[in-house]
Amino acid sequence: MSNIVQVAPADVRAGLASGEVLLIDVREANEFAFERIPGALLYPLSTFDPRAIPAASGKRLVLQCAAGGRSMRAAQALVAAGHAEVYNLDGGINAWKTQGLPLIKVEPTTGQVVEHGRI
């Protein structure tokens, strides 16, 4: 049995809304600044250290990136470091956007931060 579980965007949204999910975005800072899932914390894969991840305190630890590849590598690093179970957002933020779920984005023409929905 794998210690890494794929989780659907709608399930992550529900977990964020109920306070049951700690969402870690492993994309780079420029990607995070342009658009992000509300409530996500930034820990880029390029400097990823499993010891730096905050304690999930009974929450499901969910990782996400753009499409799922980088977050899967980070999830593997967490499992190798001793985390019992880690969740990976299936399809990353791209799948999240395809389903029309909430985002925080920067409008490129104005620099304004725009919220698209709420968790």
C-alpha positions, 0 to 999 in steps of 0.5 A: 500500500502506498503512503501517497494518496491521490485526492480530487480537487473537490475533496481538497476544497471540502477539507480546506473549508472544514479545517481538515487539510493543510495544503502545501504548494510546491510550485515556485514563488513566481507561480504562487504569486501569480495564482494560488489556492486560498489557504495554501502555504508555499514550500517550493520544490527547489528548496524543499526540506521535509523537516521545514513542513509545519506539523499538520496537527491532525489534518491531512497533509495535501501537496499540490503543484501545477499538474501533480508531478512536482508535488508527487516528488515532494510527497515521496520526500516526505514519506522517505522522511517518515511521514505516515501518509501524504496526499497529492492533489490529483492534477494540481492547480490545473485540475482545480481551475478546470473545476472552477474552484476558488483562486487568488490571482493577480490581474496582469494588466493592473497588478490587482489581486482578485479573488475568484470564489471562496473556500 
